[in-house]
Amino acid sequence: MKRRDALKTLMLATSGALVMPSWAIGWTRDSLPNISAVFTETELALLSSIVDTILPSNGTLGGLSLGVDTFLAGLISECYETEVHEIVKARLRALDEEAVKDFDINFKDCSAPNREKLLLSFSESSDEMDQTFFNFIKEETIRGFETSEVVMVEYHEYEIMPGHFFGCIDVEEK
């Protein structure tokens, strides 16, 4: 029964954070919260490896260069309940154990193709927890990338207030 409850909790988490904190939109690496209290260094390294696998660098821009891994850790720490933290941590451990079983090295030390294979095995797993975890991490990683200030301003040309306000102009009379 605990597995079913955990699955429900993670499914609720995948529906997205209903109320995003102010730092989560148009964020920069400097605006992110301190997340060291929730995740260990090993777990943070795993999150970084996952982000690098989902959003590899194209030479100038990538998940790690923007700090999406820190965003993801902060989002999970600040916006989700302790139950979700524990589920994510358990799935991270399972992913690392799978890497050791398949390749005799930790997930973070695997090559990019091997990390992709492991993540895809989670997405195609018969275990609903693995599938849900993969979808959750993928969606939140993409959300982090898309809501970063660099991507919003430089690539989507987002403006806080579109257009320019001309306060003193002549108006034609009819």
VMD Tcl script that builds the backbone (N, CA, C; Angstrom):
set m [mol new atoms 522]
animate dup $m
set s [atomselect $m all]
$s set {name element resname resid chain x y z} {
  {N N MET 1 A 0.817 -1.195 0.000}
  {CA C MET 1 A 0.000 0.000 0.000}
  {C C MET 1 A 0.865 1.265 0.000}
  {N N LYS 2 A 2.047 1.195 0.612}
  {CA C LYS 2 A 2.915 2.363 0.639}
  {C C LYS 2 A 3.384 2.716 -0.767}
  {N N ARG 3 A 3.586 1.706 -1.602}
  {CA C ARG 3 A 4.019 1.943 -2.977}
  {C C ARG 3 A 2.946 2.729 -3.730}
  {N N ARG 4 A 1.692 2.370 -3.519}
  {CA C ARG 4 A 0.593 3.075 -4.180}
  {C C ARG 4 A 0.524 4.527 -3.721}
  {N N ASP 5 A 0.702 4.754 -2.430}
  {CA C ASP 5 A 0.704 6.123 -1.908}
  {C C ASP 5 A 1.863 6.930 -2.476}
  {N N ALA 6 A 3.023 6.296 -2.558}
  {CA C ALA 6 A 4.187 6.984 -3.119}
  {C C ALA 6 A 3.960 7.328 -4.584}
  {N N LEU 7 A 3.356 6.420 -5.317}
  {CA C LEU 7 A 3.072 6.662 -6.725}
  {C C LEU 7 A 2.081 7.816 -6.887}
  {N N LYS 8 A 1.057 7.850 -6.031}
  {CA C LYS 8 A 0.099 8.963 -6.078}
  {C C LYS 8 A 0.784 10.293 -5.793}
  {N N THR 9 A 1.663 10.294 -4.808}
  {CA C THR 9 A 2.373 11.522 -4.451}
  {C C THR 9 A 3.218 12.013 -5.610}
  {N N LEU 10 A 3.940 11.098 -6.242}
  {CA C LEU 10 A 4.780 11.485 -7.362}
  {C C LEU 10 A 3.943 11.911 -8.560}
  {N N MET 11 A 2.812 11.271 -8.768}
  {CA C MET 11 A 1.922 11.662 -9.868}
  {C C MET 11 A 1.386 13.072 -9.639}
  {N N LEU 12 A 1.040 13.385 -8.401}
  {CA C LEU 12 A 0.598 14.744 -8.100}
  {C C LEU 12 A 1.712 15.739 -8.346}
  {N N ALA 13 A 2.917 15.336 -8.030}
  {CA C ALA 13 A 4.059 16.234 -8.234}
  {C C ALA 13 A 4.305 16.485 -9.711}
  {N N THR 14 A 4.056 15.477 -10.554}
  {CA C THR 14 A 4.312 15.644 -11.983}
  {C C THR 14 A 3.303 16.570 -12.639}
  {N N SER 15 A 2.207 16.810 -11.998}
  {CA C SER 15 A 1.232 17.728 -12.590}
  {C C SER 15 A 1.750 19.160 -12.556}
  {N N GLY 16 A 2.858 19.372 -11.898}
  {CA C GLY 16 A 3.497 20.690 -11.878}
  {C C GLY 16 A 3.208 21.424 -10.587}
  {N N ALA 17 A 4.095 22.297 -10.285}
  {CA C ALA 17 A 3.905 23.122 -9.100}
  {C C ALA 17 A 2.856 24.172 -9.420}
  {N N LEU 18 A 1.785 24.185 -8.662}
  {CA C LEU 18 A 0.709 25.130 -8.935}
  {C C LEU 18 A 1.140 26.561 -8.678}
  {N N VAL 19 A 1.892 26.757 -7.642}
  {CA C VAL 19 A 2.367 28.094 -7.328}
  {C C VAL 19 A 3.883 28.052 -7.391}
  {N N MET 20 A 4.422 28.668 -8.411}
  {CA C MET 20 A 5.865 28.702 -8.577}
  {C C MET 20 A 6.422 29.851 -7.734}
  {N N PRO 21 A 7.546 29.636 -7.083}
  {CA C PRO 21 A 8.146 30.734 -6.329}
  {C C PRO 21 A 8.650 31.816 -7.279}
  {N N SER 22 A 8.863 32.993 -6.754}
  {CA C SER 22 A 9.259 34.114 -7.596}
  {C C SER 22 A 10.588 33.871 -8.296}
  {N N TRP 23 A 11.489 33.112 -7.700}
  {CA C TRP 23 A 12.784 32.882 -8.316}
  {C C TRP 23 A 12.710 31.909 -9.482}
  {N N ALA 24 A 11.597 31.206 -9.665}
  {CA C ALA 24 A 11.523 30.149 -10.671}
  {C C ALA 24 A 11.169 30.638 -12.069}
  {N N ILE 25 A 10.847 31.894 -12.229}
  {CA C ILE 25 A 10.556 32.439 -13.546}
  {C C ILE 25 A 11.603 33.504 -13.856}
  {N N GLY 26 A 12.260 33.360 -14.980}
  {CA C GLY 26 A 13.303 34.309 -15.340}
  {C C GLY 26 A 14.468 34.249 -14.371}
  {N N TRP 27 A 14.817 33.053 -13.942}
  {CA C TRP 27 A 15.836 32.874 -12.925}
  {C C TRP 27 A 17.235 32.940 -13.533}
  {N N THR 28 A 18.174 33.245 -12.675}
  {CA C THR 28 A 19.594 33.172 -13.005}
  {C C THR 28 A 20.255 32.307 -11.945}
  {N N ARG 29 A 21.471 31.907 -12.198}
  {CA C ARG 29 A 22.188 31.063 -11.238}
  {C C ARG 29 A 22.283 31.730 -9.866}
  {N N ASP 30 A 22.406 33.065 -9.845}
  {CA C ASP 30 A 22.541 33.801 -8.585}
  {C C ASP 30 A 21.237 33.900 -7.801}
  {N N SER 31 A 20.100 33.773 -8.475}
  {CA C SER 31 A 18.814 33.937 -7.793}
  {C C SER 31 A 18.281 32.635 -7.204}
  {N N LEU 32 A 18.982 31.532 -7.418}
  {CA C LEU 32 A 18.500 30.239 -6.938}
  {C C LEU 32 A 18.731 30.079 -5.440}
  {N N PRO 33 A 17.813 29.361 -4.766}
  {CA C PRO 33 A 17.959 29.177 -3.317}
  {C C PRO 33 A 19.074 28.183 -2.980}
  {N N ASN 34 A 19.493 28.181 -1.737}
  {CA C ASN 34 A 20.483 27.223 -1.248}
  {C C ASN 34 A 19.768 25.893 -1.022}
  {N N ILE 35 A 20.218 24.845 -1.691}
  {CA C ILE 35 A 19.504 23.567 -1.644}
  {C C ILE 35 A 20.303 22.472 -0.955}
  {N N SER 36 A 21.344 22.831 -0.270}
  {CA C SER 36 A 22.227 21.821 0.308}
  {C C SER 36 A 21.574 21.017 1.436}
  {N N ALA 37 A 20.485 21.495 1.990}
  {CA C ALA 37 A 19.861 20.813 3.122}
  {C C ALA 37 A 19.088 19.563 2.700}
  {N N VAL 38 A 18.596 19.513 1.481}
  {CA C VAL 38 A 17.745 18.402 1.061}
  {C C VAL 38 A 18.532 17.288 0.379}
  {N N PHE 39 A 19.433 17.642 -0.511}
  {CA C PHE 39 A 20.163 16.651 -1.296}
  {C C PHE 39 A 21.614 16.540 -0.847}
  {N N THR 40 A 22.130 15.318 -0.903}
  {CA C THR 40 A 23.551 15.100 -0.620}
  {C C THR 40 A 24.365 15.469 -1.862}
  {N N GLU 41 A 25.668 15.542 -1.702}
  {CA C GLU 41 A 26.556 15.843 -2.838}
  {C C GLU 41 A 26.410 14.783 -3.929}
  {N N THR 42 A 26.273 13.520 -3.537}
  {CA C THR 42 A 26.113 12.427 -4.504}
  {C C THR 42 A 24.820 12.593 -5.286}
  {N N GLU 43 A 23.749 12.938 -4.586}
  {CA C GLU 43 A 22.461 13.132 -5.259}
  {C C GLU 43 A 22.491 14.340 -6.185}
  {N N LEU 44 A 23.165 15.394 -5.761}
  {CA C LEU 44 A 23.304 16.569 -6.624}
  {C C LEU 44 A 24.119 16.232 -7.866}
  {N N ALA 45 A 25.148 15.408 -7.712}
  {CA C ALA 45 A 25.947 14.976 -8.870}
  {C C ALA 45 A 25.100 14.137 -9.824}
  {N N LEU 46 A 24.236 13.304 -9.273}
  {CA C LEU 46 A 23.329 12.508 -10.115}
  {C C LEU 46 A 22.363 13.411 -10.873}
  {N N LEU 47 A 21.787 14.399 -10.173}
  {CA C LEU 47 A 20.895 15.347 -10.850}
  {C C LEU 47 A 21.625 16.092 -11.959}
  {N N SER 48 A 22.854 16.487 -11.699}
  {CA C SER 48 A 23.650 17.179 -12.716}
  {C C SER 48 A 23.872 16.283 -13.929}
  {N N SER 49 A 24.161 15.018 -13.692}
  {CA C SER 49 A 24.373 14.078 -14.799}
  {C C SER 49 A 23.103 13.867 -15.605}
  {N N ILE 50 A 21.973 13.817 -14.929}
  {CA C ILE 50 A 20.693 13.655 -15.623}
  {C C ILE 50 A 20.407 14.885 -16.479}
  {N N VAL 51 A 20.610 16.069 -15.915}
  {CA C VAL 51 A 20.384 17.310 -16.664}
  {C C VAL 51 A 21.306 17.364 -17.876}
  {N N ASP 52 A 22.571 16.980 -17.694}
  {CA C ASP 52 A 23.518 16.991 -18.804}
  {C C ASP 52 A 23.134 15.984 -19.874}
  {N N THR 53 A 22.484 14.915 -19.498}
  {CA C THR 53 A 22.040 13.912 -20.465}
  {C C THR 53 A 20.811 14.406 -21.220}
  {N N ILE 54 A 19.876 15.030 -20.525}
  {CA C ILE 54 A 18.649 15.511 -21.167}
  {C C ILE 54 A 18.907 16.754 -22.001}
  {N N LEU 55 A 19.738 17.672 -21.483}
  {CA C LEU 55 A 20.055 18.932 -22.178}
  {C C LEU 55 A 21.565 19.107 -22.306}
  {N N PRO 56 A 22.203 18.323 -23.196}
  {CA C PRO 56 A 23.659 18.463 -23.338}
  {C C PRO 56 A 24.017 19.812 -23.947}
  {N N SER 57 A 25.231 20.243 -23.703}
  {CA C SER 57 A 25.689 21.531 -24.213}
  {C C SER 57 A 25.907 21.456 -25.718}
  {N N ASN 58 A 25.531 22.535 -26.409}
  {CA C ASN 58 A 25.783 22.612 -27.846}
  {C C ASN 58 A 27.025 23.443 -28.125}
  {N N GLY 59 A 27.840 23.632 -27.132}
  {CA C GLY 59 A 29.037 24.448 -27.256}
  {C C GLY 59 A 28.887 25.783 -26.558}
  {N N THR 60 A 27.701 26.339 -26.574}
  {CA C THR 60 A 27.477 27.618 -25.907}
  {C C THR 60 A 26.402 27.530 -24.843}
  {N N LEU 61 A 25.432 26.682 -25.048}
  {CA C LEU 61 A 24.286 26.641 -24.151}
  {C C LEU 61 A 23.910 25.196 -23.855}
  {N N GLY 62 A 23.695 24.909 -22.597}
  {CA C GLY 62 A 23.288 23.574 -22.177}
  {C C GLY 62 A 22.695 23.642 -20.786}
  {N N GLY 63 A 22.159 22.532 -20.343}
  {CA C GLY 63 A 21.537 22.493 -19.032}
  {C C GLY 63 A 22.481 22.846 -17.902}
  {N N LEU 64 A 23.698 22.308 -17.954}
  {CA C LEU 64 A 24.656 22.579 -16.873}
  {C C LEU 64 A 25.207 23.993 -16.942}
  {N N SER 65 A 25.428 24.503 -18.140}
  {CA C SER 65 A 25.988 25.856 -18.246}
  {C C SER 65 A 25.010 26.914 -17.736}
  {N N LEU 66 A 23.721 26.629 -17.828}
  {CA C LEU 66 A 22.712 27.557 -17.304}
  {C C LEU 66 A 22.443 27.347 -15.816}
  {N N GLY 67 A 22.796 26.185 -15.292}
  {CA C GLY 67 A 22.533 25.888 -13.887}
  {C C GLY 67 A 21.179 25.218 -13.683}
  {N N VAL 68 A 20.688 24.524 -14.710}
  {CA C VAL 68 A 19.391 23.855 -14.609}
  {C C VAL 68 A 19.421 22.785 -13.525}
  {N N ASP 69 A 20.576 22.170 -13.298}
  {CA C ASP 69 A 20.675 21.171 -12.233}
  {C C ASP 69 A 20.417 21.799 -10.861}
  {N N THR 70 A 20.947 23.000 -10.638}
  {CA C THR 70 A 20.709 23.710 -9.380}
  {C C THR 70 A 19.252 24.156 -9.290}
  {N N PHE 71 A 18.692 24.604 -10.422}
  {CA C PHE 71 A 17.279 24.969 -10.473}
  {C C PHE 71 A 16.416 23.775 -10.089}
  {N N LEU 72 A 16.708 22.622 -10.680}
  {CA C LEU 72 A 15.927 21.412 -10.428}
  {C C LEU 72 A 15.982 21.021 -8.960}
  {N N ALA 73 A 17.174 21.044 -8.384}
  {CA C ALA 73 A 17.312 20.715 -6.956}
  {C C ALA 73 A 16.562 21.730 -6.097}
  {N N GLY 74 A 16.657 23.013 -6.455}
  {CA C GLY 74 A 15.943 24.048 -5.704}
  {C C GLY 74 A 14.440 23.922 -5.833}
  {N N LEU 75 A 13.977 23.615 -7.041}
  {CA C LEU 75 A 12.542 23.463 -7.275}
  {C C LEU 75 A 11.982 22.302 -6.446}
  {N N ILE 76 A 12.661 21.179 -6.486}
  {CA C ILE 76 A 12.202 20.016 -5.725}
  {C C ILE 76 A 12.254 20.329 -4.234}
  {N N SER 77 A 13.328 20.981 -3.788}
  {CA C SER 77 A 13.494 21.299 -2.362}
  {C C SER 77 A 12.442 22.275 -1.862}
  {N N GLU 78 A 12.164 23.306 -2.646}
  {CA C GLU 78 A 11.302 24.406 -2.205}
  {C C GLU 78 A 9.821 24.190 -2.513}
  {N N CYS 79 A 9.509 23.478 -3.574}
  {CA C CYS 79 A 8.123 23.432 -4.048}
  {C C CYS 79 A 7.416 22.100 -3.808}
  {N N TYR 80 A 8.138 21.086 -3.424}
  {CA C TYR 80 A 7.522 19.779 -3.229}
  {C C TYR 80 A 7.708 19.322 -1.797}
  {N N GLU 81 A 6.795 18.474 -1.373}
  {CA C GLU 81 A 6.793 18.007 0.007}
  {C C GLU 81 A 7.889 16.977 0.256}
  {N N THR 82 A 8.117 16.686 1.514}
  {CA C THR 82 A 9.154 15.742 1.922}
  {C C THR 82 A 8.948 14.370 1.290}
  {N N GLU 83 A 7.704 13.957 1.115}
  {CA C GLU 83 A 7.428 12.661 0.492}
  {C C GLU 83 A 8.012 12.598 -0.916}
  {N N VAL 84 A 7.869 13.682 -1.666}
  {CA C VAL 84 A 8.408 13.732 -3.022}
  {C C VAL 84 A 9.931 13.729 -2.973}
  {N N HIS 85 A 10.523 14.439 -2.005}
  {CA C HIS 85 A 11.980 14.433 -1.856}
  {C C HIS 85 A 12.476 13.005 -1.707}
  {N N GLU 86 A 11.819 12.254 -0.841}
  {CA C GLU 86 A 12.244 10.873 -0.572}
  {C C GLU 86 A 12.060 9.986 -1.799}
  {N N ILE 87 A 10.978 10.185 -2.550}
  {CA C ILE 87 A 10.760 9.391 -3.759}
  {C C ILE 87 A 11.847 9.698 -4.788}
  {N N VAL 88 A 12.139 10.971 -4.986}
  {CA C VAL 88 A 13.170 11.368 -5.951}
  {C C VAL 88 A 14.519 10.798 -5.532}
  {N N LYS 89 A 14.844 10.884 -4.256}
  {CA C LYS 89 A 16.111 10.342 -3.773}
  {C C LYS 89 A 16.183 8.831 -3.985}
  {N N ALA 90 A 15.082 8.140 -3.729}
  {CA C ALA 90 A 15.054 6.685 -3.922}
  {C C ALA 90 A 15.241 6.326 -5.394}
  {N N ARG 91 A 14.617 7.078 -6.276}
  {CA C ARG 91 A 14.748 6.816 -7.723}
  {C C ARG 91 A 16.156 7.154 -8.209}
  {N N LEU 92 A 16.762 8.183 -7.638}
  {CA C LEU 92 A 18.150 8.498 -7.994}
  {C C LEU 92 A 19.075 7.348 -7.593}
  {N N ARG 93 A 18.850 6.807 -6.392}
  {CA C ARG 93 A 19.650 5.657 -5.952}
  {C C ARG 93 A 19.422 4.467 -6.871}
  {N N ALA 94 A 18.167 4.235 -7.271}
  {CA C ALA 94 A 17.853 3.114 -8.162}
  {C C ALA 94 A 18.547 3.291 -9.518}
  {N N LEU 95 A 18.573 4.513 -10.021}
  {CA C LEU 95 A 19.238 4.790 -11.292}
  {C C LEU 95 A 20.738 4.526 -11.175}
  {N N ASP 96 A 21.330 4.942 -10.089}
  {CA C ASP 96 A 22.754 4.711 -9.875}
  {C C ASP 96 A 23.052 3.217 -9.736}
  {N N GLU 97 A 22.193 2.510 -9.011}
  {CA C GLU 97 A 22.366 1.060 -8.852}
  {C C GLU 97 A 22.238 0.347 -10.190}
  {N N GLU 98 A 21.332 0.797 -11.020}
  {CA C GLU 98 A 21.157 0.214 -12.351}
  {C C GLU 98 A 22.415 0.424 -13.192}
  {N N ALA 99 A 23.033 1.595 -13.074}
  {CA C ALA 99 A 24.266 1.880 -13.807}
  {C C ALA 99 A 25.391 0.958 -13.345}
  {N N VAL 100 A 25.498 0.769 -12.045}
  {CA C VAL 100 A 26.534 -0.117 -11.513}
  {C C VAL 100 A 26.283 -1.546 -11.980}
  {N N LYS 101 A 25.022 -1.952 -11.979}
  {CA C LYS 101 A 24.682 -3.313 -12.415}
  {C C LYS 101 A 24.996 -3.515 -13.902}
  {N N ASP 102 A 24.645 -2.540 -14.743}
  {CA C ASP 102 A 24.813 -2.695 -16.190}
  {C C ASP 102 A 26.230 -2.389 -16.682}
  {N N PHE 103 A 26.882 -1.377 -16.080}
  {CA C PHE 103 A 28.163 -0.897 -16.622}
  {C C PHE 103 A 29.320 -0.921 -15.619}
  {N N ASP 104 A 29.072 -1.375 -14.405}
  {CA C ASP 104 A 30.088 -1.454 -13.350}
  {C C ASP 104 A 30.681 -0.099 -12.957}
  {N N ILE 105 A 29.963 0.994 -13.225}
  {CA C ILE 105 A 30.381 2.318 -12.780}
  {C C ILE 105 A 29.134 3.111 -12.399}
  {N N ASN 106 A 29.327 4.174 -11.631}
  {CA C ASN 106 A 28.201 5.015 -11.223}
  {C C ASN 106 A 27.615 5.738 -12.428}
  {N N PHE 107 A 26.363 6.163 -12.290}
  {CA C PHE 107 A 25.661 6.842 -13.380}
  {C C PHE 107 A 26.425 8.072 -13.847}
  {N N LYS 108 A 26.918 8.870 -12.922}
  {CA C LYS 108 A 27.597 10.116 -13.290}
  {C C LYS 108 A 28.884 9.868 -14.057}
  {N N ASP 109 A 29.481 8.682 -13.907}
  {CA C ASP 109 A 30.728 8.350 -14.596}
  {C C ASP 109 A 30.495 7.647 -15.934}
  {N N CYS 110 A 29.246 7.316 -16.240}
  {CA C CYS 110 A 28.924 6.652 -17.507}
  {C C CYS 110 A 29.094 7.621 -18.672}
  {N N SER 111 A 29.301 7.063 -19.851}
  {CA C SER 111 A 29.350 7.889 -21.054}
  {C C SER 111 A 27.942 8.401 -21.359}
  {N N ALA 112 A 27.853 9.439 -22.168}
  {CA C ALA 112 A 26.545 10.021 -22.502}
  {C C ALA 112 A 25.604 8.986 -23.133}
  {N N PRO 113 A 26.057 8.167 -24.092}
  {CA C PRO 113 A 25.141 7.155 -24.650}
  {C C PRO 113 A 24.637 6.155 -23.608}
  {N N ASN 114 A 25.516 5.769 -22.669}
  {CA C ASN 114 A 25.092 4.829 -21.624}
  {C C ASN 114 A 24.103 5.476 -20.662}
  {N N ARG 115 A 24.327 6.758 -20.343}
  {CA C ARG 115 A 23.358 7.467 -19.496}
  {C C ARG 115 A 22.012 7.560 -20.208}
  {N N GLU 116 A 22.033 7.832 -21.499}
  {CA C GLU 116 A 20.785 7.880 -22.275}
  {C C GLU 116 A 20.068 6.540 -22.224}
  {N N LYS 117 A 20.815 5.449 -22.404}
  {CA C LYS 117 A 20.210 4.105 -22.352}
  {C C LYS 117 A 19.550 3.858 -21.001}
  {N N LEU 118 A 20.245 4.246 -19.932}
  {CA C LEU 118 A 19.685 4.036 -18.599}
  {C C LEU 118 A 18.420 4.857 -18.386}
  {N N LEU 119 A 18.442 6.120 -18.799}
  {CA C LEU 119 A 17.241 6.957 -18.640}
  {C C LEU 119 A 16.097 6.437 -19.502}
  {N N LEU 120 A 16.413 6.022 -20.722}
  {CA C LEU 120 A 15.366 5.472 -21.589}
  {C C LEU 120 A 14.815 4.165 -21.034}
  {N N SER 121 A 15.668 3.385 -20.366}
  {CA C SER 121 A 15.162 2.153 -19.747}
  {C C SER 121 A 14.171 2.482 -18.635}
  {N N PHE 122 A 14.389 3.605 -17.937}
  {CA C PHE 122 A 13.430 4.047 -16.927}
  {C C PHE 122 A 12.135 4.496 -17.593}
  {N N SER 123 A 12.230 5.176 -18.729}
  {CA C SER 123 A 11.025 5.676 -19.402}
  {C C SER 123 A 10.195 4.540 -19.983}
  {N N GLU 124 A 10.863 3.443 -20.326}
  {CA C GLU 124 A 10.164 2.309 -20.934}
  {C C GLU 124 A 9.950 1.162 -19.957}
  {N N SER 125 A 10.252 1.379 -18.699}
  {CA C SER 125 A 10.167 0.342 -17.675}
  {C C SER 125 A 8.722 -0.093 -17.439}
  {N N SER 126 A 8.561 -1.323 -16.998}
  {CA C SER 126 A 7.230 -1.803 -16.624}
  {C C SER 126 A 6.838 -1.286 -15.240}
  {N N ASP 127 A 7.802 -0.775 -14.502}
  {CA C ASP 127 A 7.567 -0.191 -13.183}
  {C C ASP 127 A 7.062 1.247 -13.355}
  {N N GLU 128 A 5.857 1.503 -12.898}
  {CA C GLU 128 A 5.264 2.842 -13.049}
  {C C GLU 128 A 6.066 3.915 -12.319}
  {N N MET 129 A 6.698 3.559 -11.221}
  {CA C MET 129 A 7.509 4.534 -10.479}
  {C C MET 129 A 8.677 5.028 -11.329}
  {N N ASP 130 A 9.320 4.106 -12.060}
  {CA C ASP 130 A 10.425 4.497 -12.934}
  {C C ASP 130 A 9.941 5.430 -14.035}
  {N N GLN 131 A 8.825 5.089 -14.655}
  {CA C GLN 131 A 8.271 5.920 -15.729}
  {C C GLN 131 A 7.893 7.308 -15.203}
  {N N THR 132 A 7.226 7.331 -14.073}
  {CA C THR 132 A 6.790 8.594 -13.489}
  {C C THR 132 A 7.987 9.460 -13.102}
  {N N PHE 133 A 8.997 8.843 -12.525}
  {CA C PHE 133 A 10.216 9.568 -12.163}
  {C C PHE 133 A 10.859 10.171 -13.413}
  {N N PHE 134 A 11.014 9.367 -14.455}
  {CA C PHE 134 A 11.629 9.863 -15.685}
  {C C PHE 134 A 10.840 11.041 -16.248}
  {N N ASN 135 A 9.530 10.900 -16.340}
  {CA C ASN 135 A 8.708 11.988 -16.888}
  {C C ASN 135 A 8.788 13.246 -16.026}
  {N N PHE 136 A 8.770 13.070 -14.721}
  {CA C PHE 136 A 8.865 14.199 -13.800}
  {C C PHE 136 A 10.185 14.948 -13.982}
  {N N ILE 137 A 11.293 14.216 -13.966}
  {CA C ILE 137 A 12.612 14.839 -14.097}
  {C C ILE 137 A 12.760 15.498 -15.465}
  {N N LYS 138 A 12.298 14.843 -16.501}
  {CA C LYS 138 A 12.413 15.409 -17.850}
  {C C LYS 138 A 11.603 16.701 -17.967}
  {N N GLU 139 A 10.356 16.677 -17.500}
  {CA C GLU 139 A 9.496 17.867 -17.584}
  {C C GLU 139 A 10.063 19.033 -16.784}
  {N N GLU 140 A 10.529 18.766 -15.581}
  {CA C GLU 140 A 11.047 19.845 -14.740}
  {C C GLU 140 A 12.389 20.366 -15.255}
  {N N THR 141 A 13.180 19.503 -15.864}
  {CA C THR 141 A 14.444 19.944 -16.462}
  {C C THR 141 A 14.160 20.882 -17.625}
  {N N ILE 142 A 13.219 20.513 -18.455}
  {CA C ILE 142 A 12.856 21.364 -19.595}
  {C C ILE 142 A 12.227 22.661 -19.106}
  {N N ARG 143 A 11.401 22.584 -18.069}
  {CA C ARG 143 A 10.814 23.794 -17.488}
  {C C ARG 143 A 11.918 24.729 -16.998}
  {N N GLY 144 A 12.911 24.173 -16.317}
  {CA C GLY 144 A 14.019 24.979 -15.827}
  {C C GLY 144 A 14.774 25.653 -16.950}
  {N N PHE 145 A 15.020 24.940 -18.015}
  {CA C PHE 145 A 15.735 25.503 -19.166}
  {C C PHE 145 A 14.921 26.621 -19.805}
  {N N GLU 146 A 13.653 26.351 -20.042}
  {CA C GLU 146 A 12.789 27.313 -20.727}
  {C C GLU 146 A 12.493 28.557 -19.901}
  {N N THR 147 A 12.546 28.454 -18.577}
  {CA C THR 147 A 12.233 29.614 -17.743}
  {C C THR 147 A 13.476 30.357 -17.271}
  {N N SER 148 A 14.652 29.937 -17.729}
  {CA C SER 148 A 15.865 30.665 -17.355}
  {C C SER 148 A 15.878 32.011 -18.076}
  {N N GLU 149 A 16.479 32.990 -17.437}
  {CA C GLU 149 A 16.506 34.340 -18.006}
  {C C GLU 149 A 17.202 34.353 -19.370}
  {N N VAL 150 A 18.285 33.616 -19.497}
  {CA C VAL 150 A 19.034 33.594 -20.755}
  {C C VAL 150 A 18.159 33.103 -21.900}
  {N N VAL 151 A 17.470 32.005 -21.693}
  {CA C VAL 151 A 16.630 31.447 -22.760}
  {C C VAL 151 A 15.431 32.349 -23.025}
  {N N MET 152 A 14.801 32.836 -21.966}
  {CA C MET 152 A 13.618 33.680 -22.155}
  {C C MET 152 A 13.950 34.970 -22.909}
  {N N VAL 153 A 15.046 35.619 -22.535}
  {CA C VAL 153 A 15.375 36.923 -23.117}
  {C C VAL 153 A 16.098 36.784 -24.451}
  {N N GLU 154 A 17.121 35.937 -24.495}
  {CA C GLU 154 A 17.948 35.869 -25.693}
  {C C GLU 154 A 17.359 35.013 -26.807}
  {N N TYR 155 A 16.598 33.981 -26.475}
  {CA C TYR 155 A 16.097 33.090 -27.511}
  {C C TYR 155 A 14.611 33.267 -27.802}
  {N N HIS 156 A 13.833 33.559 -26.765}
  {CA C HIS 156 A 12.404 33.779 -26.978}
  {C C HIS 156 A 12.060 35.254 -27.084}
  {N N GLU 157 A 13.067 36.104 -26.901}
  {CA C GLU 157 A 12.912 37.555 -26.976}
  {C C GLU 157 A 11.780 38.069 -26.083}
  {N N TYR 158 A 11.729 37.502 -24.886}
  {CA C TYR 158 A 10.731 37.889 -23.900}
  {C C TYR 158 A 11.018 39.296 -23.398}
  {N N GLU 159 A 9.977 40.110 -23.333}
  {CA C GLU 159 A 10.076 41.442 -22.757}
  {C C GLU 159 A 9.068 41.533 -21.624}
  {N N ILE 160 A 9.487 42.114 -20.519}
  {CA C ILE 160 A 8.573 42.231 -19.387}
  {C C ILE 160 A 7.370 43.073 -19.775}
  {N N MET 161 A 7.613 44.178 -20.449}
  {CA C MET 161 A 6.522 45.014 -20.925}
  {C C MET 161 A 6.757 45.217 -22.424}
  {N N PRO 162 A 5.991 44.515 -23.247}
  {CA C PRO 162 A 6.249 44.618 -24.685}
  {C C PRO 162 A 6.002 46.018 -25.229}
  {N N GLY 163 A 6.808 46.371 -26.200}
  {CA C GLY 163 A 6.649 47.668 -26.830}
  {C C GLY 163 A 7.239 48.774 -25.985}
  {N N HIS 164 A 7.155 49.965 -26.512}
  {CA C HIS 164 A 7.681 51.127 -25.806}
  {C C HIS 164 A 6.537 52.115 -25.600}
  {N N PHE 165 A 6.502 52.749 -24.456}
  {CA C PHE 165 A 5.459 53.719 -24.160}
  {C C PHE 165 A 5.941 55.112 -24.547}
  {N N PHE 166 A 5.241 55.727 -25.463}
  {CA C PHE 166 A 5.532 57.096 -25.866}
  {C C PHE 166 A 4.514 57.993 -25.171}
  {N N GLY 167 A 4.934 58.663 -24.115}
  {CA C GLY 167 A 4.017 59.451 -23.309}
  {C C GLY 167 A 3.595 60.777 -23.915}
  {N N CYS 168 A 4.451 61.422 -24.623}
  {CA C CYS 168 A 4.138 62.749 -25.149}
  {C C CYS 168 A 4.196 62.726 -26.669}
  {N N ILE 169 A 3.084 62.425 -27.293}
  {CA C ILE 169 A 3.026 62.437 -28.752}
  {C C ILE 169 A 1.840 63.241 -29.193}
  {N N ASP 170 A 1.912 63.780 -30.374}
  {CA C ASP 170 A 0.796 64.538 -30.922}
  {C C ASP 170 A -0.283 63.566 -31.384}
  {N N VAL 171 A -1.515 63.950 -31.149}
  {CA C VAL 171 A -2.634 63.125 -31.568}
  {C C VAL 171 A -3.340 63.860 -32.706}
  {N N GLU 172 A -3.597 63.143 -33.772}
  {CA C GLU 172 A -4.290 63.757 -34.895}
  {C C GLU 172 A -5.753 63.971 -34.539}
  {N N GLU 173 A -6.239 65.145 -34.850}
  {CA C GLU 173 A -7.661 65.439 -34.590}
  {C C GLU 173 A -8.436 65.210 -35.872}
  {N N LYS 174 A -9.637 64.730 -35.749}
  {CA C LYS 174 A -10.488 64.478 -36.915}
  {C C LYS 174 A -11.605 65.467 -36.987}
}
mol reanalyze $m
mol bondsrecalc $m
mol representation Tube
mol addrep $m
